Amino acid sequence: MKFTALSCRVSGVVLLGALLASCGGGGGGGGGASTAPAPVPAPAPTPTPNPLPEVPPVRPAPAGCVVHIVADTAVQLGKTAGASVLACTGMLSEVTWTSVGGVAVNLLAARSTTVAFEAPTVGTVELRADVRFVDGRTASATTGIQMTDATAGSSLTLRADHSVRPDFNTSVRAWPTLAAGETVASIVWTQVAGPTVTMDTTNNRLLTFKSPKVAVDTVLKFRAVMTTSSGRQDFDDVLIGVEPEPALPDGYLFDETARVHPYRPVGVYAAALTRCAYNNGLYFQDSGRNNLCSSATLPLLQTEAGFGAVPSVAQIMGRVLTSHDFLGANFEQFLLTQDPHGDFRRLLGGVTAIVLGSHVRPSFYWSVSGAIYLDANNLWLTPEQRDVVTEVPDYRSTFDDELNFTSFGRQVRNNAYARRSFPASSRITRTNEELVLEIGRLLYHELGHASDFFSPSDRNLDPAQSIWANVSGRVGARTLVSDMLAAQFPLASAEMKGLGQVMYQGATATAEQKAYGPADVGRFFGADRASDDYAYSIFEDSNSREDLSMLFEEFMMSYRHGVRYDVAYTNAVKDGMSPGQVLVGWGQRGRIGEAAIKPRIKLVLQRIAPWIDLAAVDALPAPILMRTGVSWDDNLMLTSGATAAQPSGLRAGSAAASPRDLREDMKVMRAAH
């Protein structure tokens, strides 16, 4: 995540200068009551042999209501059913859904105000929602959803019903299941209930929109109608709950937050986690007044573990806030099975909390709270888990559109992609060991930031002061590890510093920058000593925060996992281009093995990971230049590109044959730091 000037709001956070680093419903349903406004009529569908039913009305909440449920009434097998619990007055602080009778279902979002599920058999699914209000009141409500036999032929399913807070970008994907010989002719989306939103259906299989501002719990309802090549139609509905938030205080730090809860509700610091790490009531005013928690209230993990000790997985999980419990469970299993050297546990000693969120994008570390905030897209294992993760693109994905080149990057092992492709249009399952290339890479990066601010020798804090107050003096004096890196081994390319502002900060490209070709950029980059162009993403006052984290991430992925990073500049990629048309103007594999870069890695390791033997830096394999004028795909196989050793648990070349979308390798598209 990036640093920005005061009051620049990005991805749900008001960024304080140098404080932040790296930065549905089933077919035919509609039952239950709602406080939503009158439905927006849907256009009548084209008559077919199987005419679509009218959209059922959304009924108002009953008189004297405390809490009520809006839910589908009848849903065909194979489609997703949904239910949303709404407060009639006040705001909900806690929600727990339970399957209490009839057909048993798995509720992945059981602590959210909206749940979705796909039932295994015909019958009634009975659900109960138990809630607690912010004022301490408790209440419950129940609902039943009838599951019916699926009709024969092609069908459409929307995944998945969920809840968001106001002003959040969110998404819903349409999943066609086609009968033999049929194709999708069209998918048409309409909003049928709730305050009107602007729908983006450029990709007709994906709805994205920004949730409206609401003062009370509200349900939005959308319908997608699919017409196949034979003229058959099918439809599905989806419910999106929108929860209000309290008024923001003067000097607020978060402009919105998603619903999260402690993964370990009885943990030592469970009561402090949300209040201190992810709370839109936090403020930091220009006068210096703030309500930040003291480091006694929510200390660094190292304090709990003991200085010199390695935090346990149990202690770490006691600091996890999550939007969905499966994210916490996957994270816990990752730490238990994929951290044999204790690297992640040692590094996590420098944070106060770990926030795992289905709507966190991009991931970031924040020194004002001492917490890391991780995109759930790095933690799903099953298609059902992936359904709850937003597909809204990183806000930086269009920043380089006016440039005359495209920056590419990938992880490689033994002349093959180390990472499998996970297209959003496929129902894919991945293994826990594969998460090393997802959450592992991300952890090295974000925990590199955390240890930049709180290195192992700088974790003995004044408990009376906030986390930020404990580090602000060193930030002002420029004595962080990244400051030492910038002072001793500065990056020199003015051209790359300028391009970094365009590519990752959204600055307007100059005429000169628009004229740069891939060979020009490769010349600028190759002559300097950054390992990745994300190192130039912020360069205010010689700030090298991202430079440090990219060095650390790439070294650790090579050292521990045998993964080398490719970086290249190609001609500008445009819609409709084939892979063979994307030609490398300059590229390199394993750039961290450059002689000029190795001393920079050693400085970083000495300070933030002193348990690593510096001789490992000298043993890094020599980098390999790519062949210019040859496509990005054809540069995957490089003559001397095979690594010597294969880490246990990871299969050599297992991803080589995976079909890939070029966009997966575009640097700006995947830079979620």
DRENGU-885764 format. One line per 10 residues: their letters; for each residue x, y, z of C-alpha. Coordinates in pm, 1 decimal, m for minus. Example, Ala and Ser with C-alpha at 12.3 -4.5 7.8 and 13.67 -1.06 7.14 Angstrom:
<nodes>
AS = 1230.0 m450.0 780.0  1367.0 m106.0 714.0
</nodes>
This chain:
<nodes>
MKFTALSCRV = 0.0 0.0 0.0  117.7 350.7 m65.9  191.0 659.8 137.7  m12.0 965.8 49.2  m63.3 1315.7 175.1  m290.4 1387.3 472.5  m661.7 1338.6 406.9  m621.2 1137.2 86.0  m870.6 853.1 125.4  m780.1 522.5 m33.4
SGVVLLGALL = m949.0 182.2 0.3  m1139.5 270.5 315.4  m856.5 441.7 503.6  m756.0 802.3 549.2  m381.0 780.0 504.9  m161.1 981.6 737.1  153.5 1073.6 547.6  422.8 824.1 646.2  193.4 619.4 872.5  74.5 375.5 608.6
ASCGGGGGGG = 279.4 136.0 400.8  174.1 m58.3 95.1  m81.6 22.3 122.3  m2760.3 m1468.6 m418.4  m3070.6 m1522.5 m374.4  m3233.5 m1819.6 m543.7  m3457.9 m1821.7 m844.5  m3809.0 m1720.1 m749.6  m3733.2 m1601.7 m394.5  m3813.1 m1271.5 m231.0
GGASTAPAPV = m3993.8 m1359.4 87.7  m3954.6 m1194.4 421.7  m3997.2 m832.0 524.0  m3772.0 m537.5 452.5  m3729.6 m171.0 534.6  m3599.7 m109.6 180.5  m3773.9 145.6 m46.2  m4021.6 29.8 m308.8  m3875.9 m197.3 m576.7  m3737.0 m58.5 m899.2
PAPAPTPTPN = m3945.7 m237.7 m1167.2  m3749.8 m473.5 m1387.3  m3809.5 m458.1 m1763.2  m4033.3 m734.8 m1891.1  m3826.8 m1019.9 m2033.8  m3870.7 m1134.2 m2392.0  m4144.1 m1401.0 m2403.6  m4004.5 m1753.0 m2420.4  m4144.3 m2104.2 m2382.5  m4055.3 m2075.3 m2012.1
PLPEVPPVRP = m4167.7 m1720.9 m1911.9  m3995.1 m1575.6 m1606.5  m4200.8 m1506.0 m1293.1  m4268.0 m1154.9 m1170.1  m4032.1 m1022.4 m903.8  m4210.0 m1073.9 m570.4  m4268.6 m760.5 m365.1  m4041.9 m675.1 m73.0  m4265.6 m640.0 230.2  m4213.8 m382.9 507.6
APAGCVVHIV = m4098.9 m473.4 857.4  m4380.1 m574.5 1094.4  m4509.5 m331.2 1355.5  m4310.8 m333.1 1680.0  m4020.2 m501.9 1508.0  m3683.8 m527.3 1686.8  m3500.1 m733.0 1426.2  m3624.2 m911.7 1116.0  m3499.2 m1126.1 829.2  m3526.7 m1072.6 456.1
ADTAVQLGKT = m3476.3 m1405.5 279.7  m3550.5 m1611.1 m27.2  m3864.3 m1821.1 7.2  m3803.6 m2098.5 m247.2  m3478.6 m2180.4 m425.0  m3392.3 m2451.9 m674.6  m3110.2 m2693.6 m597.5  m2790.1 m2575.6 m758.9  m2870.9 m2211.6 m694.3  m2754.8 m1999.7 m400.2
AGASVLACTG = m3005.4 m1908.7 m129.3  m2960.8 m1605.2 91.6  m3091.9 m1438.1 405.4  m3015.5 m1102.4 563.7  m3093.1 m993.1 920.0  m3180.8 m626.3 972.3  m3222.5 m411.9 1282.4  m3551.0 m224.9 1283.2  m3397.2 45.1 1503.6  m3040.8 94.1 1620.6
MLSEVTWTSV = m2726.9 m80.9 1495.7  m2608.1 m438.4 1527.8  m2270.3 m506.8 1687.6  m2269.0 m888.3 1672.5  m2447.9 m1146.6 1459.6  m2446.5 m1526.9 1474.9  m2637.7 m1743.3 1228.0  m2722.1 m2106.6 1303.3  m2878.3 m2382.6 1094.4  m3144.1 m2499.0 1343.4
GGVAVNLLAA = m3355.6 m2752.4 1158.2  m3449.2 m2923.9 836.1  m3175.8 m2957.3 575.6  m2835.2 m2886.1 731.5  m2622.7 m2629.6 544.6  m2275.9 m2483.0 582.9  m2281.9 m2109.4 658.8  m1943.2 m1963.8 564.4  m2050.6 m1612.6 668.5  m2216.2 m1706.3 997.4
RSTTVAFEAP = m2090.7 m1388.7 1172.6  m2211.3 m1154.3 897.7  m2553.5 m992.9 866.8  m2610.8 m1176.7 537.5  m2554.6 m1547.6 472.3  m2555.8 m1753.6 154.9  m2558.9 m2129.6 102.7  m2625.4 m2403.2 m151.5  m2833.5 m2682.4 m2.6  m2745.8 m3046.6 m79.2
TVGTVELRAD = m3103.8 m3183.8 m93.0  m3467.4 m3087.4 m134.0  m3635.9 m2972.5 187.9  m3666.6 m2673.7 418.9  m3359.0 m2498.1 554.6  m3434.7 m2337.7 891.2  m3207.9 m2056.6 1008.6  m3186.0 m1848.2 1324.3  m3004.0 m1517.4 1361.5  m2899.5 m1415.2 1714.7
VRFVDGRTAS = m2790.8 m1053.7 1738.4  m2652.2 m805.2 1985.6  m2708.1 m432.6 1942.0  m2444.0 m169.5 2008.9  m2642.5 m66.6 2318.4  m2625.6 m421.8 2458.2  m2977.6 m540.8 2372.0  m3012.5 m892.0 2230.4  m3271.1 m1040.4 1997.9  m3324.1 m1326.3 1755.5
ATTGIQMTDA = m3526.1 m1405.8 1445.1  m3587.0 m1718.2 1236.4  m3667.1 m1796.0 875.6  m3728.6 m2096.9 653.4  m3619.3 m2136.6 291.6  m3768.5 m2412.5 78.0  m3525.9 m2597.0 m150.8  m3691.2 m2745.1 m460.1  m3581.1 m2971.5 m744.1  m3379.0 m2808.9 m1018.1
TAGSSLTLRA = m3533.1 m2781.5 m1363.1  m3363.3 m2953.2 m1653.9  m3150.0 m2759.3 m1897.3  m2918.3 m2462.5 m1874.6  m2931.4 m2258.9 m1555.2  m2780.4 m1950.7 m1392.9  m2654.0 m1906.5 m1036.4  m2546.7 m1580.4 m869.6  m2278.0 m1610.8 m601.2  m2309.5 m1488.2 m341.1
DHSVRPDFNT = m2542.2 m1293.9 m110.7  m2339.2 m1083.2 135.4  m2330.8 m759.8 336.0  m2121.0 m445.4 307.9  m2101.3 m106.1 473.5  m2194.8 217.7 286.8  m1966.4 345.5 8.7  m1799.0 6.8 m39.6  m1726.3 m130.5 m385.5  m1844.7 m487.7 m412.2
SVRAWPTLAA = m1917.7 m756.1 m671.3  m2138.5 m1053.5 m760.1  m2049.9 m1317.0 m1022.9  m2296.2 m1497.1 m1251.0  m2221.4 m1866.7 m1307.8  m2393.6 m2029.2 m1609.6  m2433.6 m2406.4 m1622.5  m2501.0 m2495.5 m1985.3  m2672.0 m2793.2 m2142.3  m2491.6 m2972.8 m2423.6
GETVASIVWT = m2474.1 m2765.7 m2738.9  m2585.0 m2438.5 m2577.5  m2390.4 m2116.7 m2527.9  m2469.4 m1793.2 m2346.8  m2632.7 m1540.5 m2577.9  m2676.8 m1272.8 m2310.6  m2691.1 m1203.4 m1938.6  m2891.7 m895.7 m1841.5  m2877.7 m749.8 m1490.1  m3142.8 m534.0 m1322.5
QVAGPTVTMD = m3180.8 m391.7 m973.3  m3519.5 m487.3 m831.3  m3511.6 m348.8 m475.4  m3331.5 m97.7 m258.7  m3178.4 246.6 m317.3  m3066.3 271.0 m679.6  m2696.3 211.8 m743.0  m2484.5 250.4 m1056.2  m2424.6 m99.9 m1188.2  m2115.1 m187.0 m1389.6
TTNNRLLTFK = m2183.6 m495.9 m1603.1  m1917.6 m436.7 m1870.0  m1837.8 m802.4 m1815.1  m2189.5 m945.1 m1821.0  m2085.8 m1225.6 m1587.2  m1976.2 m980.7 m1318.4  m2178.3 m708.9 m1145.1  m1981.7 m443.0 m957.4  m2120.6 m137.5 m781.5  m2065.8 96.2 m488.1
SPKVAVDTVL = m2306.7 47.5 m200.2  m2532.4 344.9 m118.9  m2519.8 560.6 191.7  m2793.6 445.2 428.0  m2908.3 543.9 775.3  m3074.9 210.6 857.9  m3011.2 m153.3 768.6  m3109.6 m193.5 405.3  m3129.9 m474.2 150.3  m3050.0 m438.6 m217.6
KFRAVMTTSS = m3177.7 m700.8 m458.8  m3048.4 m772.1 m807.6  m3165.2 m1012.0 m1077.2  m2968.0 m1156.4 m1368.2  m3150.7 m1313.7 m1663.3  m2955.9 m1546.3 m1894.1  m3067.8 m1622.6 m2247.6  m2897.7 m1912.9 m2422.7  m2830.6 m1971.7 m2791.0  m3146.3 m2185.8 m2811.2
GRQDFDDVLI = m3364.6 m1910.5 m2664.6  m3401.0 m2068.6 m2320.8  m3403.8 m1828.2 m2026.5  m3314.4 m1873.0 m1662.9  m3260.0 m1624.4 m1383.1  m3132.5 m1585.7 m1028.7  m3158.7 m1317.7 m761.6  m2903.3 m1198.4 m507.9  m2943.7 m1005.7 m180.7  m2684.4 m752.6 m68.3
GVEPEPALPD = m2724.8 m612.9 281.9  m2599.1 m261.5 357.4  m2524.2 m176.9 720.0  m2501.3 185.2 839.6  m2201.1 314.4 1032.6  m2179.8 574.6 1310.9  m2097.5 932.9 1219.1  m1727.4 987.1 1163.3  m1535.7 1195.1 1419.2  m1322.6 1495.5 1328.7
GYLFDETARV = m981.7 1370.8 1218.2  m1112.9 1019.5 1148.1  m861.1 760.2 1031.5  m1092.2 511.6 856.3  m1362.6 650.3 630.9  m1533.9 311.3 638.5  m1467.8 m32.0 783.7  m1603.2 m375.9 695.8  m1759.2 m599.9 959.7  m1495.1 m816.4 1129.3
HPYRPVGVYA = m1477.2 m1007.4 1456.6  m1205.0 m1165.9 1671.4  m1121.0 m1513.2 1547.2  m1058.6 m1613.8 1910.6  m1348.5 m1440.2 2094.2  m1207.4 m1522.2 2439.1  m848.4 m1425.8 2358.8  m653.3 m1204.8 2600.0  m679.8 m904.3 2368.4  m1006.9 m991.7 2188.0
AALTRCAYNN = m1196.0 m696.9 2335.6  m931.4 m449.2 2219.2  m874.0 m575.4 1865.6  m1156.7 m405.9 1675.6  m1152.7 m92.9 1890.5  m778.9 m38.6 1844.0  m705.7 m177.4 1496.9  m1012.8 m144.5 1272.7  m1259.3 109.1 1405.3  m1397.8 409.1 1217.6
GLYFQDSGRN = m1435.8 588.8 1550.1  m1055.8 631.2 1572.2  m931.3 985.7 1516.1  m603.7 1174.6 1496.4  m659.6 1548.9 1482.7  m424.5 1816.6 1350.4  m389.0 1948.0 1704.4  m237.8 1616.3 1807.3  m546.0 1503.4 2000.1  m633.6 1140.6 1930.3
NLCSSATLPL = m798.9 836.4 2079.4  m540.5 581.7 1970.2  m500.4 286.1 2202.8  m193.8 267.4 2422.9  52.1 m11.2 2357.9  m48.1 m148.6 2699.4  m405.8 m190.9 2572.4  m296.3 m364.5 2251.8  79.1 m431.0 2259.5  301.4 m578.1 1993.6
LQTEAGFGAV = 287.7 m956.6 1980.4  652.1 m962.1 2090.8  548.9 m819.3 2427.5  305.1 m1104.3 2482.9  551.8 m1370.1 2365.6  844.6 m1224.8 2561.8  1150.0 m1050.6 2422.8  1377.3 m1293.5 2245.3  1099.2 m1554.3 2221.8  917.4 m1666.0 1907.6
PSVAQIMGRV = 540.3 m1599.7 1926.0  330.9 m1916.0 1924.4  59.8 m1981.4 1667.3  m196.8 m1965.4 1948.6  m74.2 m1619.1 2050.3  m85.5 m1503.2 1688.5  m439.4 m1630.0 1634.5  m545.1 m1436.7 1942.3  m463.7 m1120.4 1742.9  m664.9 m1207.1 1431.1
LTSHDFLGAN = m970.2 m1009.9 1322.0  m1157.8 m1172.8 1036.1  m1464.5 m1117.2 823.7  m1514.6 m1495.5 787.1  m1398.9 m1767.6 1024.1  m1264.6 m1986.2 742.9  m1006.0 m1715.6 669.2  m879.4 m1743.8 1025.2  m878.9 m2124.3 1005.5  m684.3 m2121.4 677.0
FEQFLLTQDP = m436.1 m1870.3 818.6  m385.7 m2082.9 1128.6  m322.9 m2398.2 923.7  m80.2 m2206.9 704.9  122.8 m2103.1 1009.6  112.2 m2454.0 1154.2  220.6 m2631.0 835.0  407.0 m2380.8 614.4  638.5 m2202.8 858.9  901.4 m2468.1 945.2
HGDFRRLLGG = 1174.2 m2210.0 1010.3  955.7 m1979.6 1221.0  1013.8 m1683.2 988.3  651.8 m1569.5 984.6  608.7 m1615.6 1359.7  922.1 m1411.4 1433.3  815.1 m1136.5 1195.4  462.9 m1128.0 1340.1  618.0 m1028.3 1671.3  630.1 m676.2 1525.2
VTAIVLGSHV = 252.1 m633.7 1480.1  m43.1 m572.5 1709.7  m316.9 m733.3 1498.9  m384.1 m919.3 1174.2  m701.5 m818.0 986.7  m822.2 m1071.5 727.1  m1100.4 m917.5 520.7  m1307.9 m1016.8 219.5  m1318.3 m648.1 117.0  m960.3 m546.7 203.3
RPSFYWSVSG = m791.8 m444.0 m122.8  m506.9 m374.4 m152.6  m331.1 m524.1 150.2  m131.9 m286.1 368.8  54.7 m229.3 694.0  m31.8 70.0 911.1  213.0 201.3 1168.3  m54.8 410.6 1342.7  m218.3 88.4 1465.4  74.3 m151.3 1425.9
AIYLDANNLW = m155.9 m390.2 1234.8  m145.4 m558.0 894.6  m456.6 m573.7 674.5  m462.6 m866.8 430.9  m674.3 m925.3 121.0  m874.8 m1246.9 159.5  m804.9 m1333.8 m204.4  m473.9 m1473.1 m76.3  m637.3 m1715.7 169.3  m926.2 m1901.3 5.5
LTPEQRDVVT = m894.3 m2276.2 m56.8  m1231.4 m2379.2 m205.6  m1462.3 m2227.8 m468.7  m1723.7 m2163.4 m198.3  m1469.2 m1969.8 6.7  m1363.0 m1772.3 m296.6  m1725.3 m1671.1 m359.7  m1719.9 m1436.6 m59.0  m1408.5 m1248.9 m178.5  m1469.2 m928.9 m371.5
EVPDYRSTFD = m1361.7 m913.2 m736.1  m1344.6 m534.0 m736.9  m1010.4 m447.4 m899.9  m727.1 m275.8 m717.4  m783.3 100.0 m749.4  m438.1 132.2 m913.9  m515.7 m100.6 m1204.4  m563.8 177.5 m1462.4  m285.2 412.0 m1353.4  m50.9 310.0 m1636.3
DELNFTSFGR = m306.5 326.1 m1918.6  m144.9 625.6 m2092.0  208.5 486.1 m2086.1  368.3 333.9 m2396.8  485.2 19.5 m2216.1  355.3 m241.8 m1973.2  540.7 m362.9 m1665.3  527.1 m740.5 m1618.3  627.9 m972.2 m1335.1  590.0 m1337.0 m1232.7
QVRNNAYARR = 719.9 m1603.8 m994.0  924.0 m1877.8 m1161.9  1070.6 m2210.1 m1054.6  1262.1 m2442.6 m1288.4  1168.5 m2249.6 m1603.9  798.3 m2276.8 m1523.3  540.6 m2068.3 m1345.7  570.7 m2139.7 m975.5  210.7 m2035.2 m922.3  m90.9 m2195.6 m1085.1
SFPASSRITR = m338.6 m1975.5 m1265.6  m669.5 m1919.8 m1082.9  m909.3 m1764.5 m1337.3  m1209.5 m1602.2 m1173.4  m1442.3 m1781.4 m1416.5  m1343.6 m2129.5 m1291.3  m1442.4 m2326.3 m980.8  m1095.9 m2406.2 m845.5  m966.5 m2568.7 m527.3  m612.9 m2501.0 m409.7
TNEELVLEIG = m400.9 m2663.5 m141.7  m265.8 m2522.6 181.4  90.4 m2560.8 50.8  4.5 m2339.5 m248.2  m65.6 m2053.3 m10.4  311.0 m1996.5 25.2  294.2 m1828.8 m314.7  m11.3 m1626.6 m210.9  m28.5 m1533.0 157.7  338.8 m1626.5 213.6
RLLYHELGHA = 464.9 m1376.0 m40.7  228.1 m1113.8 95.6  334.2 m1176.3 456.1  702.5 m1133.5 372.7  614.4 m799.3 216.6  381.1 m655.2 479.1  582.9 m791.9 771.2  887.7 m637.7 608.5  708.7 m306.0 657.1  617.7 m392.2 1016.0
SDFFSPSDRN = 977.6 m482.7 1100.4  1101.0 m168.2 928.8  905.9 33.0 1189.3  951.4 m217.8 1474.3  1260.6 m427.7 1410.3  1343.0 m707.9 1657.9  1568.1 m465.6 1850.8  1298.3 m192.3 1860.3  1002.9 m376.7 2013.7  1045.3 m277.2 2378.8
LDPAQSIWAN = 782.7 m0.2 2385.0  655.8 253.6 2636.9  322.5 97.1 2738.0  171.1 437.3 2820.9  218.2 561.1 2465.3  32.6 459.7 2150.2  202.3 242.5 1890.8  248.9 547.0 1668.6  390.0 760.9 1949.9  648.2 488.1 2011.8
VSGRVGARTL = 783.1 513.2 1657.2  708.4 869.8 1542.2  1036.6 1002.9 1682.5  1238.5 755.1 1478.5  1029.3 831.4 1170.9  1100.0 1202.1 1212.1  1470.3 1141.4 1269.6  1483.7 908.3 965.8  1639.4 622.3 1156.7  1414.4 341.4 1033.4
VSDMLAAQFP = 1581.6 57.1 846.1  1439.5 185.9 517.0  1591.4 526.7 592.3  1931.2 362.6 642.5  1883.2 180.3 312.2  1806.6 507.3 133.2  2104.3 681.3 295.2  2365.3 410.8 233.3  2242.7 262.2 m96.6  2008.2 520.1 m253.1
LASAEMKGLG = 1814.1 464.6 m571.8  1929.2 711.1 m836.0  1699.1 695.6 m1139.5  1496.3 1014.9 m1163.6  1305.4 863.1 m1454.9  1197.9 559.2 m1251.5  1102.0 774.2 m954.1  875.6 976.2 m1181.9  725.5 666.5 m1345.6  663.5 513.3 m1004.6
QVMYQGATAT = 438.9 808.3 m921.5  239.7 749.4 m1239.6  216.8 368.6 m1218.8  139.2 334.0 m848.2  27.8 675.8 m722.8  m191.2 786.5 m1013.6  7.4 1096.8 m1109.8  m63.5 1231.3 m1459.7  199.6 1115.8 m1708.3  400.9 1386.4 m1881.9
AEQKAYGPAD = 450.4 1393.1 m2258.6  806.8 1274.6 m2204.8  691.3 980.0 m1990.6  427.5 885.1 m2246.1  702.0 865.9 m2509.1  915.6 615.7 m2317.0  923.5 271.3 m2479.5  994.9 m58.2 m2302.7  1365.0 m50.2 m2392.9  1395.8 302.1 m2248.3
VGRFFGADRA = 1237.0 198.3 m1919.5  1448.4 m115.4 m1904.7  1758.8 98.5 m1947.0  1654.0 330.6 m1662.4  1561.9 41.6 m1433.5  1849.9 m189.9 m1518.6  2112.1 77.2 m1446.9  1976.7 138.1 m1094.5  1973.5 m102.5 m796.4  1608.4 m164.8 m712.9
SDDYAYSIFE = 1488.5 m524.3 m736.0  1141.7 m423.2 m855.4  984.7 m105.0 m992.2  738.5 m103.8 m700.6  1037.4 25.8 m503.5  973.6 359.7 m677.0  604.9 371.5 m586.0  669.0 638.0 m323.3  969.7 858.5 m298.7  884.9 1151.7 m75.4
DSNSREDLSM = 1182.8 1267.3 133.1  1395.3 970.6 20.1  1134.7 731.1 160.4  1237.6 374.5 72.6  963.8 178.1 252.1  856.7 m21.2 m54.7  1216.6 m62.5 m169.2  1291.0 m244.8 157.0  982.5 m466.2 145.1  1038.1 m571.6 m216.0
LFEEFMMSYR = 1399.7 m664.8 m141.1  1292.7 m868.8 160.2  999.0 m1037.5 m15.1  1203.9 m1144.4 m316.3  1499.8 m1264.5 m112.7  1285.1 m1474.2 121.0  1087.5 m1627.8 m165.0  1415.1 m1728.6 m331.2  1592.9 m1839.0 m12.5  1310.0 m2034.6 149.9
HGVRYDVAYT = 1101.5 m2145.0 m148.2  1327.4 m2159.8 m452.7  1119.2 m1897.6 m635.2  1277.1 m1638.6 m862.3  1104.0 m1323.1 m978.1  1088.8 m1210.1 m1341.7  1055.2 m841.6 m1423.1  1013.2 m708.3 m1776.0  892.3 m415.2 m1983.5  694.4 m488.1 m2299.4
NAVKDGMSPG = 504.5 m289.7 m2558.6  181.0 m149.6 m2415.1  m79.6 m425.4 m2380.9  m416.9 m341.2 m2533.5  m748.1 m527.7 m2527.7  m760.3 m803.0 m2784.0  m385.1 m854.5 m2813.4  m264.2 m1212.7 m2828.8  24.1 m1330.6 m2604.7  248.5 m1351.3 m2910.0
QVLVGWGQRG = 206.0 m977.8 m2967.0  343.0 m885.7 m2622.8  716.5 m844.6 m2687.2  986.7 m792.9 m2424.6  1192.0 m476.1 m2466.0  1394.1 m549.4 m2153.5  1363.0 m819.4 m1890.3  1552.5 m1005.5 m1621.4  1508.5 m1311.3 m1401.8  1632.6 m1321.1 m1042.7
RIGEAAIKPR = 1741.0 m958.5 m1028.1  1811.6 m977.2 m654.7  2124.7 m1173.1 m748.2  2280.2 m858.9 m899.6  2611.2 m767.0 m733.8  2496.8 m408.3 m671.9  2179.0 m525.7 m497.8  2327.9 m785.9 m260.7  2473.8 m532.5 m10.3  2128.8 m372.0 10.9
IKLVLQRIAP = 1969.6 m708.3 96.7  2230.8 m770.9 366.1  2157.2 m437.2 533.1  1786.1 m520.6 542.6  1838.4 m873.6 674.3  2077.3 m763.2 950.5  1809.2 m533.2 1089.2  1475.4 m705.6 1034.0  1565.9 m1077.7 1012.8  1892.7 m1121.3 1204.7
WIDLAAVDAL = 1840.2 m1498.6 1232.3  1911.8 m1534.6 856.8  2272.5 m1623.3 765.7  2401.3 m1343.2 540.7  2602.9 m1598.8 344.7  2269.8 m1693.5 184.4  2277.6 m1360.4 0.4  2612.3 m1443.0 m156.6  2469.4 m1777.7 m269.5  2184.8 m1622.6 m470.5
PAPILMRTGV = 2193.1 m1742.9 m832.0  2312.8 m1495.5 m1092.5  2038.5 m1307.2 m1277.3  1953.5 m1388.0 m1639.2  1861.8 m1132.1 m1904.3  1561.1 m1207.0 m2119.9  1568.2 m1212.3 m2498.4  1447.7 m881.3 m2639.9  1203.6 m888.3 m2928.2  1072.0 m1223.8 m2802.9
SWDDNLMLTS = 728.8 m1257.6 m2641.9  677.4 m1256.4 m2265.5  545.2 m1612.8 m2287.1  841.9 m1736.3 m2488.5  1080.8 m1586.6 m2232.4  954.1 m1827.0 m1966.4  1212.4 m2084.4 m2074.8  1556.0 m1931.0 m2019.8  1875.5 m2125.7 m2084.9  2018.3 m2123.5 m1733.9
GATAAQPSGL = 1701.4 m2041.9 m1544.3  1650.7 m2361.5 m1344.8  1702.7 m2332.6 m970.0  1930.2 m2584.5 m801.9  1706.4 m2704.0 m520.9  1337.4 m2779.5 m485.5  1182.3 m2698.8 m145.7  982.1 m2974.9 16.6  607.9 m2973.7 m40.1  621.1 m2776.8 m366.2
RAGSAAASPR = 611.5 m2958.3 m696.5  864.3 m2854.7 m959.3  707.4 m2711.3 m1268.9  356.2 m2806.5 m1156.2  212.9 m2481.5 m1289.7  382.2 m2485.2 m1629.0  82.7 m2609.5 m1825.3  m179.8 m2390.7 m1655.2  m375.6 m2168.5 m1896.4  m308.5 m1808.1 m1806.7
DLREDMKVMR = m455.0 m1465.5 m1861.7  m188.3 m1207.8 m1950.5  m342.0 m967.5 m1700.8  m233.3 m1191.5 m1414.1  128.7 m1096.0 m1487.4  78.0 m721.7 m1527.5  254.1 m552.0 m1238.8  0.2 m274.9 m1178.4  m282.4 m529.8 m1186.5  m123.0 m747.9 m919.2
AAH = 55.6 m492.3 m698.8  m145.5 m536.3 m380.1  102.5 m419.5 m118.7
</nodes>
